[in-house]
Amino acid sequence: MCWLWLLPCVRSEGPTFNFDNGQLPAGTIFTGNQSGTGVTNTGGFTNSGCMVLTRPGTGAQNYGQWVITNDLANGLPVTAFNVSFKLYLLLPA
């Protein structure tokens, strides 16, 4: 005899962020070492807002980083998370 129980999957819908208005979402910060990086209200998918992490052509090692400063788990340890985004890579000509 075999018993099978199906338990409902608990899925917590967490926060979502976008850059459509050209501003950093509340509870986040952006740092980088290159001018021209950060959040803009154009240039993204279908010319929507986007975050620019690096700019081409400087020859230096450049970076941009976006940090969520809010406690998204109410003090509990985070053991996993899912991220989805649209990525655009500009390749040199």
CORQUI-V279079 format. One record per residue. N is the residue number from 0. OMEGA is omega in whole degrees, -180 to 180 (999 if undefined). Layout:
n:omega
N:OMEGA
N:OMEGA
This chain:
n:omega
0:-179
1:178
2:179
3:175
4:175
5:180
6:179
7:178
8:179
9:-179
10:-179
11:176
12:-178
13:-178
14:172
15:-178
16:170
17:-176
18:-173
19:-179
20:179
21:-179
22:173
23:175
24:178
25:179
26:178
27:174
28:176
29:173
30:178
31:-178
32:-175
33:176
34:-179
35:176
36:-179
37:-176
38:176
39:-178
40:175
41:176
42:180
43:178
44:-175
45:179
46:176
47:176
48:-179
49:173
50:179
51:-178
52:178
53:175
54:-179
55:166
56:-179
57:180
58:179
59:175
60:-175
61:178
62:168
63:178
64:-180
65:-175
66:173
67:-175
68:178
69:173
70:-175
71:-176
72:179
73:177
74:179
75:178
76:175
77:-178
78:179
79:174
80:178
81:179
82:172
83:-179
84:173
85:-177
86:177
87:176
88:177
89:-179
90:179
91:-178
92:999
